Amino acid sequence: MRELLSILLAALLLAAPTTACAAEAPDDTDLVTDAFSYQTEGDYNRFAVPRIDREGEGIQAVNDAIWRELYEEELYSEYGAMTAIEEGWSPEPYNMTYDWAVNGDVLSLWTVSSYSNDYNVYFVYNVSLSAGRRITDRELLDVLGLDPDEFYGQAALVLSDTFEEQSSMSPEDEFKALQRQANNDPANVRAVRPYLDGNGDLCVIGRICAMAGAGEYAQPLTVMTADRLPAVISSASLPETLSAEERLACFIERCDSEFFAPADIAGFDEQMCVYAINGAYARAGRIFADPALEEYFSRFVWYRPSIEPDQFTDDLLGPYQMANIRLVLDYQAEQGF
């Protein structure tokens, strides 16, 4: 009789419905959708701008950044693809696509805009679904339990190996030696953008200086496979917002590759604004006459002072740096700094 009751109990447990907790697990099927899509006849040109289909101020900030970077700056800029199509000339980029993956608490979204001559432009967005905001590269590494030195050391090896594999020049070639030096430069290694792909592998968008044409191309590379990373990824302990100091570090790190919004610099004090503005100049290689600024930026591995103050002009700044400087200047005016 006991054996029969045990069998019946086991059968009931197997047949029982899933728990409420399991039933409430979020459905990520349509987590990322098209905010804008367009394709020409014959599907030769297709453009898709993604958006994350979640509520929240932090998620909206990510969607705003995606929209500005891809739709406004690439597709509908003065020489953008959609402008070109409307005016009857060949679009550049000729394609824009995206992919994404959820690993534990982390949503990684990456986009690629394809230009002529096999030149691609990538954007990477890592988001904590629990915190409801974009996370920094350092936070992603913390979530994965990786020491930054370990990660960047492995990234350096991958960049170096890829360089040697893709370069067809003779090892003694003088130009190859210069390319190798630029490829393996610590600043180039620190510029990689990490994300998690659909296999759970830790990948990066890295710059390889080993090809013909432009001489350098950004491309996706695998740094660590999933079996070398934690099986469960959770960043539930991440705060919903970063401190002003953390946001300043993020601003300086990315001011030449991303557009920032007022919320990103809210709470900056007068000195932080000075660092933020000059960070954009430092990214362009400006030498500072102010010893305090020169000392401050000399701590960054990417800082390569090469242009004297009297020779530096705003023409040397890119569109991201110009827009982000204006953002901080407007903020300074509002605060009365």
RAWO-V974420 format. One line per field, one symbol per residue. ss: DSSP state (H for helix, E for strand, L for the rest). A space follows every 10 residues. Layout:
ss=???
//
This chain:
ss=LHHHHHHHHH HHHHHLLLLH HHHLLLLLLL LEEEEEEEEL HHHLLEEEEE EELLLLHHHH HHHHHHHHHH HHHHHLLLLL HHHHHHHLLL LLLLEEEEEE EEELLEEEEE EEEEELLLEE EEEEEEEELL LLEELLHHHH HHHLLLLHHH HHHHHHHHHH HHHHHHLLLL LLLHHHHHHH HHHLLHHHHH LLEEEELLLL LEEEEEEELL LLLLLLEEEE EEEELHHHLL LLLLLLLLLL LLLHHHHHHH HHHHLLLLLL LHHHHLLLLH HHHHHHHHHH HHHLLELLLL HHHHHHHLLL LLLLLLELHH HLLHHHLLHH HHHHHHHHHH HHHHHLL
//
